């Protein structure tokens, strides 16, 4: 499939703090956020329209998605807490005992050939979904986009650098983990 640089579509891979995020539930990713804010300036002499618009705030994004690959490492990456066993072969996960601040860099590679980079995002997540035989449990995630500590743009969309492009997706993003 050839990439059309005029369109942005499809999640190819997502990384949070350099760790590859597991499977994202189909149809669950949403940009979220808020529309720009402005205030109209009205004049008594001009009854049919504002004479100016004062901009108050740019539009924002606050991506939401459902993580459905719930191996122990993904539980810890998205919810905090601790792993049981070794980091290489965890045998369980324990929820955090105190408030968790999961903040860092988020990168989303799109099938269309671009990458969205959020240098300073806060991951808010909870275990959700239903526990049935017709759907899977999930981690419901939201990214709050913060101003980078060093200043600059809160997010960007650019072409994926040539050195980062792979002919085949990494195993961790296409196959379920064998962790039990």
LINJO-V283090 format. One record per run of one state. SS is the DSSP state (a for helix, b for strand, c for the rest). FROM is the first residue (numbers start at 1). TO is the last residue. If there is no record, write none. Layout:
[[SS:FROM:TO] [SS:FROM:TO]]
This chain:
[[c:1:10] [b:11:16] [c:17:18] [b:19:20] [c:21:23] [b:24:24] [c:25:29] [b:30:30] [c:31:36] [b:37:41] [c:42:42] [b:43:43] [c:44:45] [b:46:46] [c:47:51] [b:52:57] [c:58:63] [b:64:67] [c:68:71] [a:72:79] [c:80:81] [b:82:85] [c:86:89] [b:90:94] [c:95:102] [b:103:110] [c:111:113] [b:114:128] [c:129:137] [b:138:145] [c:146:155] [b:156:159] [c:160:161] [a:162:164] [c:165:170] [a:171:174] [c:175:180]]
